Amino acid sequence: MSDDSYRRAVVRYANGEIILDDPDALALLLAVAKHKCNETFAENADKVASLKERISEGRLTSAQVVITIVNADDFHGRIIANEAMPGFNWQEIRDRGEIPYARGLSLREKIQDFLNFIDVAAADKLRDMNEVAVVVIDHGVAEVFPA
């Protein structure tokens, strides 16, 4: 390793607290979080298949809607979950020891705009996908999969 590699991480003080800015560590954490979205996607395979069938049977297209799997406890996910299911009692799901997911169909344009704001890599992936897409918002990130 060159001496420059050590300069990427910076320790600084703010409001009396020590803060470590480390872009390499952040990249690693994001990669792990995106990988965990694969598990969320796999755990919801039955629901994805059902929703994909609804798209096929209806008058909806992949240009209009996406399948969403959104963790209502995720920092970003709660925004979409509460909008999709206003007033829903997520606590009942938590009380059963389960993770509260909002799963359904969402307008593609709306999700695209949201991803543009929270996760540019996922936004780019969705923009480039021409088939039915599944958008998972979990673990502080978003990931996009073909249905």
C-alpha positions, 0 to 999 in steps of 0.5 A: 500500500502506498502512503496515499491509501492511508490519507483517505480516512480522516479523523476530525472533531465536531461538537466535541466528538471524534468522527472518522470519515472513511470512504473505503469503510463506507463503500464496504458497508454499502456493499454488504447492505446491498448484498443483504437486499438479495436475502430480502428479495429471496425471502419474498419470492412467492409474493414477487411471483404473485405480483408479477402475475397480477401485472401480466393479468392486468392492464399494467406494464413494466413501464408503469409499475414496479414491485416493491418490497419495503422494510417499514422500519428502514430509514428510507423505507418507512417513507414509502411504506407509510405512504403505500399503507397509511395508518397501517399498524406496523407494531402488530407485525413487530410484536410477532417478532417479524419484520414489517414489510410493505409489499405491492405494486408502485408507480415506476415513475414515483419510485424512480424519483425516490431512488434518484434521491436516496440511492443513485446506483439503484436509480440507474439500475431501475432506469436501465431495466426494461422488464418488470423490476423489483425494488427492495428498500432495506438495510438503509439502501435500495437494490433493484432486481428483475422479477 
